[in-house]
Amino acid sequence: MTNEEYESNILKWRQEMDTNLRRENGWLALAGLFWLRTGENIIGSDPESDILLPARAPKRLGVFDFDGNNVTLKVEAGAPVEVNGMATKTALLDADQEDVPSFITFNEMRMVVVRRSKGVGIRLWDNTREERRVFPPREWYPVKEEWRVLATYTRYEVPKVVKMPDILGAILDEHMEGFVTFEMNGHKHELIVSELPDRRLWIQFMDETNGNPTYPSGRYHYTEPHEDGNVFIDFNKAYSPPCAFTDYATCTFPPQENHLHLRVEAGEIYPEQNH
């Protein structure tokens, strides 16, 4: 691949990332995150509602009944509410981490149960949000092929448990399948990684650009599939976590082991207007 082809592929990928940010039910469509209390949680556009919907919704759409573990939707209004495409008045809901989450849809809105370190909540999307159209384009460093680095992937015999901070203030125990090592500016660096079933690696890392000009809490990167222990880390594709774009995401951030002592001047920038 020529340098021109490489740059063209990166720019195309970046445009797809921007489009994906604005898609229906994407990060810019998020309109709320509400933590449930035990018992009935009122859903509606009335300002006193526990789950506050946009003004076009009924004052009281219904309730989420939470028993401390399970969440049941009970629709009270005569509104055409669907769960996974089926009209419903009551449903026991599966959370977003289940194989088939229960997505509630109504009048260009969507809701789903989330289970996080802080508790059990409801995530709300509103696909009429103006942010989908007017949010500034994502910004990036210029493409430089030297930031595509050949690395060696080593899989642990047993996945390693690592401490991962999240945006909610918790420290989570997460399993990492291995680590990558690479050289940059004459120094050896190491990052612990998650391995996906298709052999791609997921990396969360911090570096000395965080806060100026990249996202303060680190960035993410998915590699291409590794081959025989070899993998390219392409920092031109390092991107900001969803929490850079919405207050309603529940991101995890890089573990202490993944703090690089160098400036990775590649990938996504966190513009001043987003702070």
C-alpha positions as CSV (number, residue, x, y, z in Angstrom):
1,M,0.0,0.0,0.0
2,T,1.4,3.4,-0.9
3,N,1.5,6.3,1.5
4,E,-1.4,7.9,-0.4
5,E,-3.6,4.8,-0.2
6,Y,-2.8,4.5,3.5
7,E,-3.8,8.1,4.2
8,S,-6.9,7.8,2.1
9,N,-8.0,4.7,4.1
10,I,-7.4,6.5,7.4
11,L,-9.4,9.6,6.3
12,K,-12.2,7.3,5.2
13,W,-12.2,5.5,8.5
14,R,-12.3,8.9,10.4
15,Q,-15.3,10.0,8.3
16,E,-17.1,6.8,9.2
17,M,-16.3,7.5,12.9
18,D,-17.9,10.9,12.6
19,T,-20.9,9.6,10.8
20,N,-21.3,6.8,13.4
21,L,-21.3,9.4,16.2
22,R,-24.4,11.1,14.6
23,R,-26.3,8.0,13.6
24,E,-29.8,7.2,14.9
25,N,-29.5,5.9,18.5
26,G,-25.8,7.0,18.5
27,W,-23.9,8.8,21.2
28,L,-25.2,12.3,20.2
29,A,-28.7,11.0,20.4
30,L,-28.4,10.2,24.1
31,A,-30.7,12.3,26.2
32,G,-30.5,10.9,29.7
33,L,-29.3,8.4,32.2
34,F,-31.5,7.7,35.2
35,W,-30.7,5.5,38.2
36,L,-33.6,3.4,39.5
37,R,-34.7,3.2,43.1
38,T,-36.5,0.2,44.5
39,G,-40.2,0.2,43.7
40,E,-42.0,2.3,41.0
41,N,-40.1,4.8,38.9
42,I,-42.4,7.1,37.0
43,I,-41.8,7.6,33.2
44,G,-43.1,10.7,31.5
45,S,-42.7,14.3,30.4
46,D,-44.0,15.7,33.7
47,P,-41.0,17.5,35.4
48,E,-41.6,15.4,38.5
49,S,-41.0,12.1,36.6
50,D,-38.2,9.9,37.7
51,I,-37.4,9.1,34.1
52,L,-37.9,12.5,32.4
53,L,-38.9,12.2,28.7
54,P,-39.0,15.0,26.1
55,A,-42.0,17.3,26.1
56,R,-43.7,15.5,23.2
57,A,-44.2,12.4,25.4
58,P,-47.3,11.8,27.6
59,K,-47.1,13.4,31.1
60,R,-47.1,9.9,32.5
61,L,-46.2,7.1,30.1
62,G,-46.0,4.4,32.8
63,V,-43.5,3.1,35.3
64,F,-40.4,1.0,35.6
65,D,-41.0,-1.4,38.6
66,F,-37.6,-2.3,40.1
67,D,-37.3,-5.1,42.7
68,G,-33.6,-4.6,43.4
69,N,-32.6,-6.9,40.6
70,N,-35.3,-7.1,37.8
71,V,-36.9,-4.3,36.0
72,T,-40.5,-4.5,34.6
73,L,-42.0,-2.0,32.3
74,K,-45.7,-1.1,32.8
75,V,-47.2,1.2,30.1
76,E,-50.2,3.2,31.4
77,A,-50.8,5.7,28.6
78,G,-52.5,4.7,25.3
79,A,-49.2,5.2,23.5
80,P,-47.8,2.8,20.9
81,V,-44.8,1.6,22.9
82,E,-42.8,-1.3,21.5
83,V,-40.2,-3.6,23.1
84,N,-37.9,-5.1,20.4
85,G,-40.4,-4.2,17.7
86,M,-43.5,-5.8,19.5
87,A,-46.3,-3.6,20.8
88,T,-46.5,-4.1,24.6
89,K,-48.1,-2.9,27.8
90,T,-45.9,-4.8,30.2
91,A,-42.6,-6.6,29.9
92,L,-39.8,-8.0,32.0
93,L,-36.7,-6.3,30.6
94,D,-33.2,-7.6,29.7
95,A,-30.4,-5.1,30.3
96,D,-27.9,-3.9,27.6
97,Q,-25.2,-6.4,28.6
98,E,-27.5,-9.4,27.8
99,D,-27.4,-11.2,24.5
100,V,-30.7,-9.7,23.4
101,P,-31.3,-6.4,25.3
102,S,-34.9,-5.2,25.6
103,F,-35.0,-2.0,23.6
104,I,-38.1,0.2,24.3
105,T,-39.1,2.5,21.5
106,F,-41.7,5.2,21.3
107,N,-42.0,8.3,19.1
108,E,-38.3,8.5,18.0
109,M,-37.2,7.7,21.5
110,R,-35.4,4.6,22.8
111,M,-34.8,3.3,26.3
112,V,-32.8,0.3,27.7
113,V,-31.9,-1.0,31.2
114,V,-28.2,-0.6,32.1
115,R,-26.3,-2.3,34.9
116,R,-23.2,-0.4,36.0
117,S,-21.0,0.0,39.0
118,K,-23.4,2.7,40.3
119,G,-26.5,0.5,40.1
120,V,-29.3,-0.2,37.7
121,G,-30.5,2.6,35.4
122,I,-32.3,3.6,32.3
123,R,-30.5,5.0,29.3
124,L,-32.6,7.3,27.0
125,W,-32.0,8.2,23.4
126,D,-34.0,11.0,21.6
127,N,-33.3,10.9,17.9
128,T,-34.7,14.4,17.4
129,R,-31.9,16.0,19.3
130,E,-30.3,18.9,17.5
131,E,-26.8,17.7,18.6
132,R,-26.9,15.0,15.9
133,R,-26.8,17.7,13.3
134,V,-24.9,20.7,14.8
135,F,-22.2,19.0,16.9
136,P,-18.8,20.1,15.5
137,P,-16.9,17.5,13.4
138,R,-14.4,15.3,15.1
139,E,-10.8,16.6,15.0
140,W,-7.6,14.7,14.4
141,Y,-3.9,15.0,14.1
142,P,-2.6,14.8,10.5
143,V,-2.0,11.3,9.3
144,K,1.6,10.2,9.8
145,E,2.5,6.6,8.8
146,E,5.3,6.4,11.4
147,W,2.6,6.2,14.0
148,R,1.6,2.8,12.6
149,V,3.9,0.6,14.8
150,L,4.7,-3.1,14.5
151,A,4.2,-4.8,17.9
152,T,4.5,-8.2,19.4
153,Y,1.4,-9.7,21.1
154,T,1.9,-12.2,24.0
155,R,-1.2,-14.0,25.4
156,Y,-1.2,-14.7,29.1
157,E,-1.6,-18.4,30.1
158,V,-4.4,-17.2,32.3
159,P,-6.2,-13.9,31.7
160,K,-4.9,-11.2,34.0
161,V,-7.3,-9.3,36.3
162,V,-6.6,-5.5,36.1
163,K,-8.1,-2.5,37.9
164,M,-10.0,-0.3,35.5
165,P,-11.4,3.1,36.7
166,D,-14.8,4.2,35.3
167,I,-16.5,7.6,34.8
168,L,-18.8,6.8,37.8
169,G,-15.9,6.7,40.2
170,A,-15.7,2.9,40.6
171,I,-12.6,0.7,40.1
172,L,-13.6,-2.4,38.2
173,D,-11.9,-5.8,37.9
174,E,-11.5,-6.5,34.2
175,H,-9.8,-9.5,32.5
176,M,-7.1,-8.9,30.0
177,E,-6.0,-11.6,27.7
178,G,-2.4,-10.5,26.9
179,F,0.0,-7.6,26.3
180,V,1.7,-5.9,23.3
181,T,5.3,-4.6,23.2
182,F,6.7,-2.2,20.7
183,E,9.5,0.3,20.3
184,M,9.2,4.0,19.8
185,N,12.0,6.6,19.8
186,G,14.5,4.0,20.9
187,H,12.4,3.0,24.0
188,K,10.4,-0.2,24.6
189,H,6.8,0.2,25.6
190,E,4.2,-2.3,26.8
191,L,0.4,-2.2,26.9
192,I,-2.1,-4.7,28.3
193,V,-4.9,-5.6,25.9
194,S,-8.2,-7.4,25.5
195,E,-8.4,-9.9,22.7
196,L,-11.6,-10.3,20.7
197,P,-12.8,-13.6,19.2
198,D,-11.7,-12.4,15.7
199,R,-8.1,-11.8,17.0
200,R,-8.4,-8.0,17.0
201,L,-7.0,-6.4,20.2
202,W,-8.7,-3.6,22.1
203,I,-6.4,-1.1,23.8
204,Q,-7.1,1.7,26.3
205,F,-4.1,3.9,26.8
206,M,-3.0,7.2,28.2
207,D,0.0,9.3,27.1
208,E,1.5,12.7,27.6
209,T,-0.9,14.5,25.2
210,N,-3.9,13.8,27.5
211,G,-5.6,17.1,28.5
212,N,-3.6,19.0,25.8
213,P,-4.8,18.4,23.2
214,T,-6.3,14.9,23.5
215,Y,-9.1,13.7,25.8
216,P,-7.8,14.0,29.5
217,S,-8.7,10.4,30.5
218,G,-7.1,8.5,27.6
219,R,-8.0,7.1,24.3
220,Y,-9.1,3.8,22.7
221,H,-7.9,1.7,19.8
222,Y,-8.9,-1.5,18.0
223,T,-6.1,-3.2,16.1
224,E,-6.5,-5.4,13.0
225,P,-6.3,-9.1,13.7
226,H,-2.9,-10.3,15.0
227,E,-1.0,-12.8,12.9
228,D,1.5,-15.2,14.6
229,G,2.1,-12.8,17.4
230,N,2.6,-9.8,15.2
231,V,0.1,-6.9,15.1
232,F,0.2,-3.3,14.0
233,I,-0.9,-0.6,16.5
234,D,-2.1,2.3,14.4
235,F,-2.2,5.4,16.7
236,N,-3.6,7.3,13.7
237,K,-6.8,5.4,14.6
238,A,-6.7,6.2,18.4
239,Y,-10.0,7.8,19.3
240,S,-11.7,9.5,22.2
241,P,-14.1,7.5,24.4
242,P,-17.8,8.2,24.2
243,C,-17.6,10.3,27.4
244,A,-15.9,12.9,25.3
245,F,-19.2,13.5,23.5
246,T,-22.0,12.9,26.0
247,D,-22.6,13.1,29.8
248,Y,-24.7,9.9,29.6
249,A,-22.0,7.4,28.6
250,T,-20.4,5.1,31.3
251,C,-16.8,4.7,30.0
252,T,-14.0,2.8,31.5
253,F,-10.5,4.3,31.4
254,P,-7.0,3.0,31.0
255,P,-5.5,1.0,33.8
256,Q,-2.3,2.4,35.5
257,E,-0.2,-0.1,33.5
258,N,-1.2,1.5,30.2
259,H,0.2,5.0,30.9
260,L,2.7,5.7,28.1
261,H,5.6,7.9,28.9
262,L,5.6,9.6,25.5
263,R,3.5,12.1,23.5
264,V,1.4,10.1,21.0
265,E,0.8,13.0,18.6
266,A,-1.6,10.9,16.4
267,G,-5.3,10.1,16.4
268,E,-8.2,12.1,17.8
269,I,-7.9,15.5,19.4
270,Y,-10.2,16.8,22.1
271,P,-11.2,20.3,20.9
272,E,-11.5,23.2,23.3
273,Q,-15.2,23.6,22.6
274,N,-15.8,20.1,24.0
275,H,-14.3,20.8,27.4
